[in-house]
């Protein structure tokens, strides 16, 4: 990759649509008792742009970047940052992700986690999620 290609790739990544079930699932979660936070390893401006372009930014109460704490997921620091920002214990934080390494980091931090299964994504035997959802199941 050349230095000229890097901005083009970031632009493409910033305009990816969400998986087909994401918007509906986020709307259902918004009707529940939980505050919704997008925790990303992306820098903040890219994360905000991705969520806006995907049409789902308004479904999150807050967007947090692991970059702001200078430790990327799966390190425990980003998960603790979410708990601290909402004056919660890690055990009160619930994470949903389609990447097993993110699930493992959350579980090792003391959070609860659910694995969202997508084609090509495999759950790691290192961290077993608190819940698991397969596409097409309620």
Protein Blocks (a to p, Z undefined) as FASTA:
>chain_A
ZZklmmmmmmmmmmcccdfklmmmmmmmmmmmbdcddddfbdfklmmmmmmmnopmmmpf
bdcdfklnopacfbfklmmmmmmmnopafklpccddfbfklmmmmmmnopacdddddehi
acdfkbccfbdcdehiZZ
